[in-house]
Amino acid sequence: MVLYELETSTILLRTYNLRLQVINETHLSQHHYLTNDDQCYFLGEFSPGLDNWTNIKRLIHNLKKNPTDIGFYPYKEQSILQTISLFENLIFLFLNRKN
């Protein structure tokens, strides 16, 4: 059971081409609200522009949609559920990693 879940989690994270990254001093200029003492992680980045619509860029774009705009609500809801699933899978992989 655990092996299947590990494979499924790995496939999901590969689909989005994700890896957990740490925000370090090179990122601080882009995130003025963070300091060197903060520990912050991210799975993907959003780069503005109309080209290169990757899975993660589409996910972030839909998460940023205004929840009061009813026409976009299904996309936002789907993106919230996908994000939850990505973090659940990442946590599962972390807890079941080989030391």
C-alpha positions in Angstrom: 0.0 0.0 0.0 2.7 2.5 0.9 4.7 1.7 -2.2 1.8 2.4 -4.4 1.1 5.7 -2.6 4.7 6.7 -2.9 4.7 6.1 -6.6 1.4 8.0 -7.0 2.7 10.9 -5.0 5.9 11.0 -7.0 4.0 10.9 -10.3 1.8 13.8 -9.2 4.7 16.0 -8.2 6.5 15.1 -11.5 3.4 16.1 -13.5 3.7 19.6 -12.1 7.6 19.5 -12.3 7.8 20.4 -8.6 10.4 20.2 -6.0 10.4 21.8 -2.6 12.6 24.9 -2.5 13.8 27.2 0.2 13.5 30.9 0.0 17.0 32.2 0.7 18.8 35.5 0.6 18.7 35.5 -3.2 14.9 35.6 -3.1 14.5 38.2 -0.4 14.5 41.2 -2.7 11.3 39.7 -4.4 9.6 39.2 -1.0 10.0 42.3 1.0 7.9 41.0 3.9 10.4 38.1 4.6 13.6 38.4 6.6 16.8 36.3 6.8 15.3 34.7 10.0 12.2 33.4 8.2 12.0 29.8 7.0 9.8 29.7 3.9 9.4 27.1 1.3 7.8 27.0 -2.1 6.9 24.5 -4.8 6.7 26.7 -7.9 7.0 30.2 -9.2 4.7 32.4 -11.3 6.3 34.4 -14.0 4.1 37.0 -15.7 3.5 36.9 -19.4 1.4 35.0 -21.8 4.0 32.5 -23.0 5.1 29.2 -21.3 1.8 28.2 -19.5 3.2 25.4 -17.4 1.0 23.4 -15.1 2.2 25.3 -12.0 1.7 28.7 -13.7 -1.9 27.8 -14.6 -2.4 26.5 -11.0 -1.1 29.8 -9.5 -3.0 31.9 -12.0 -6.3 30.2 -11.0 -5.5 30.5 -7.3 -5.1 34.3 -7.8 -8.6 34.6 -9.3 -11.0 36.8 -7.3 -13.4 34.5 -5.4 -16.3 36.9 -6.0 -16.1 36.4 -9.7 -18.6 33.6 -10.1 -17.5 32.7 -13.6 -14.0 31.7 -12.4 -15.0 30.0 -9.2 -14.8 26.5 -10.6 -11.3 27.0 -11.7 -10.3 28.5 -8.4 -11.9 25.7 -6.4 -10.2 23.1 -8.6 -6.9 24.8 -8.1 -7.4 24.9 -4.3 -8.1 21.2 -4.3 -5.0 20.5 -6.5 -2.8 22.5 -4.2 -4.1 20.6 -1.2 -3.3 17.4 -3.0 0.2 18.5 -3.9 1.0 19.4 -0.3 -0.5 16.2 1.0 1.6 14.2 -1.4 4.7 16.2 -0.6 4.2 15.6 3.1 3.5 11.9 2.5 6.8 11.6 0.5 8.7 13.5 3.2 7.4 11.3 6.0 8.1 8.1 4.1 11.5 9.0 2.6 14.4 6.6 3.1 17.0 8.0 5.5 
